[in-house]
Amino acid sequence: MAFIQEQKKIFNHLLGKLRKASFNESSGQLTVKIGKLFLGKNYGFHPYDNEFNGSLHINLKKFDCFSFLEHVVAFVLLLKSKQDSFESFERILKTIGYRSGSLTGFISRLHYFTDWVYENEKKGFIKDVTKEIGGKRFRKRVDFMSKNKKIYPPLMNLKNLSRIKEIENKITKRLMYFISKKNLRASEDWIEDGDLIGITTKKRGLDVEHVGIAIRIGSRIHLLHASRKAGKVLVSKETLFRYLMRSKTRTGIMVARLF
């Protein structure tokens, strides 16, 4: 109970700062503004396993890359809907984070970024703009979770394992687009402040290995993200292009945009 009250206090403090935000600002502008409020917050793995008893876990003090992006998106949607209660924020997090907006166990969670984008595009919150800004089609067998079930205790249950395999098969069959890192410079001018960035990867079975928010500094795109290496939320000093190029596993990006 004390933890929840602490989260509500942090939420109200953040909302107080955001009430001054113009409702005429674009979703992208709000995404960057809200993301910056978390600069310096500690990196920490989000305990999704604790949620699968039916209770959503909200932690506004520390984030992994995906929980950071998701909490920022939830704040944007909260402001756009002109709501201001902690309960509304919680409801939005459930809506964007879970299939059909219902927290009904491990399988209801949108674990893969491409699946998260796909489902939230159907819900009318975001649009995958990768193809229209220069992305090319690619194929990837998505099966990291089922192939690494020991990392995910709920998948030791055969019913859950079978269901996640079904989901992975659906993801694999979808049309997916990415902008390769060697072609990023040609598409960079079309990326907007606040766009949601998924870093595609060579890692077997994974669609995306990291996520963050695009932020333009001068004429170049940088990444606002929760960095495991730095241990906190930050804006990358290097450009997104350089961030991609210094890793052999990072192959490019997917780009989604809030309406």
N, C-alpha and C positions, 0 to 999 in steps of 0.2 A: 504493500500500500504506500509506504514511504517513497519507493522508487517511482510509482505512478504519479504521486503528487509532485515530485521533483521534475518529472517530464512535463507535467502540465504547467509548472512555473516557467520552465525554459520556453515552452511553446508560447505562452502568453507574452513573455519578454520579446521573443522573435516577432510575434504578430504585432506588437506595439511598434516595432521598427518598420514593419512592412505596411502598416496602415497608411503611412505617408506616401506609399507607392501609388502612382496614378493608375487607375483602372483602364486608362487609355494606352498604357504601355503594352507593347507586344508581349506575347508569351515568351519569346526569346530574351527580351530585355529583362523580364521578371525572373527568368531562369538564372541568368547571370547574377542579377542583384541578390537573389536568395542564396545562390551557391556561395557567393562571397561572404555571406553572414557566417558561414561555417569554416572559413579559413582558419587554419591552426588547430581545428578540432582533431582529437586523436584518432588514429586508425585502429580499428578493432573489428574482428569478425562478427557479423550479425548472427545471433544464435537462432537461426530459423527453426532448428529442431525444437526449441521451446514453444514454438507457435502451434505445433501440430496437435496440441491438446485442445485447440479451438480458441485460444487467446492470443491476440496480436501482440507482438513485442515491439514497442517503440522506444528507441534510444536516441536522443538528440545530442548526446555528448560524445559519441564515437561512432565511426562508420567504416564499413568496407566499401569498395568502389561502387557496388551495386546498391547497397542500402543508402549511400549518399545520393546517388542519382535519383533513386525512387522517392526519398523524402523531399528532395528539392521539387520534383515533379508534383508531388502531392500538395506542397505549399502553393505552387503556381495554380493548380486546379482549384484549390480552396479560395484563393483570391479572386480568380475568374468567376467563381460561382457566388461570390459575395457572401460567403459563410465565414464564421470566425470562431467556431467552437472546437474544442479538442476532440469531441465525439465525431464531428464532421470530418476532421483531419484523419482520424482513425478509420472512418468509413471509406474515405477516398483511398487510403493506403491498401485497404482490403480490395477495393475495386480494381486498382491497377496491378496489384501484386498476385492476385489469385484468379484462376480460371472461373469465369462467370461471377467474379467478385465475391465468392464464398470461400471462407477458410474451413475446409472440411477434411483436413489431413495433408500429409506429405505430398500426395499426388496433385492436390489442388493448386499447389504453388507453381508459378511460372518460373521455372529454374533456368531455362536457357534464354539468353537475351533476344535471339531472333523470334522465339515463341512469345516473349513478353511484348515485343514490338508488334507482332502479328495480331495478338489478342487485343492490345490497346488501340490498334488501328481500327479493328472491328467495333470497338466501343466508342470510337469517334474522338479520341483524345490526341492522337498523334498520327503522323504520316511518314512512311518510309520513303525518303526522297533520294535514296542512293542512286537509283537508276536514272532519274531525271537530271541529276547533276554530273552524270558521266560514268556511273557505275556499270560494270560488266557482270554478266551472269557467271556464277561459279557453282560447282557441285562439291558438297562435303557430306560425308557420312557422319551424322551426329549420333553418338552413342556413348559418350564419355561416362555418363552416370551408370548406365547398366553394365559397362565394362569395368567399372571401378566401384562396385557395390559396397565393398568393405568400408569405403569412405563415408557412405551414407547408410547408417544403421537401419532406417526404415525399409531399405531395399533388400534386406535379408528376409523380409516377408515376401513370399513368392507372388502373392496377388499384386503387391506394390511393384515388384520387379516387372511383372508382365505388363502392367499398365504403363510404366515409364518407357518400356520398349515400344509400346504402341505410339506413345507421344513422340518418341525419337524418330520413329519411322515416318510419321506425318511431317515432322520438321524437315527431315531429309528429302522428302518428295516435293517440298515447296520450291518455288522459284526464288533463288537468293541472288542478291547482287552485292558487289563490293567495289571499292575504288582501291586499286593496288597502290602500294606505297610509292612505286616508281612513277605512277600517274597522278599522284595527289596534287602536285603543283598545278596541273592543268585544271583541276576542279576546285582548288582552294578558294577562289574568288566567289564561288557559289555556296560555300558553307557560311551559315549565318551565326551570329552570336546567339548562344543558347541552344544550338543544335545538340542533340544527344548522339554521342559518338561511341560506337562499338569497335573495339580493336580485333580484327579477324586474325586467325592464328593457324600455324602449321601443326599445332598440337593435335594429336590424333583424337578424333571424336568430339572435339570442341568447335563450336561456331565462333565464339568470341572469348578472348581471355581477359579482357579488361574493358571498363566503360568509364566515360567521363563526359564533360560538357565543353563544347567549343567556345573559346573566347578569343576575340581578335585583339591583338596588340600591334598597333601600327597597321601594316598591311598583311600580317601573317597570323595564322591560326595557332593558338596554344591550347593546352588542355587543363581545365579546372577539374580536379579529381581527388579522390582519396587514395593516396599513394602508400602502398604497403612498405616500400623501401624507405621512404622518408618518415613514415609513421604518423602522417597527418594529412589533412586536406590542404591542398596548395594549388597554385597556378604554376605549371611547368615553366622553368626558365627557358628551356629550349622550345623550338617550334614543334608542332605536331609532326611535321615531316621528319625532323631530326630524331624525335622520340621513336618513330617507327623504324627509321633507318639503322639505329644502333642496336636493334635486336633481330636476330635471325628468325625467331619464331613469329614475329609480328609481320603479317602479310599485307595489311591495308586496313580500311575502315568501312563500316556501315554508318549511315547517317539517318536519323529520325528527327522529325520536327513537330513540336507541339502546335496545335491549332490555336 
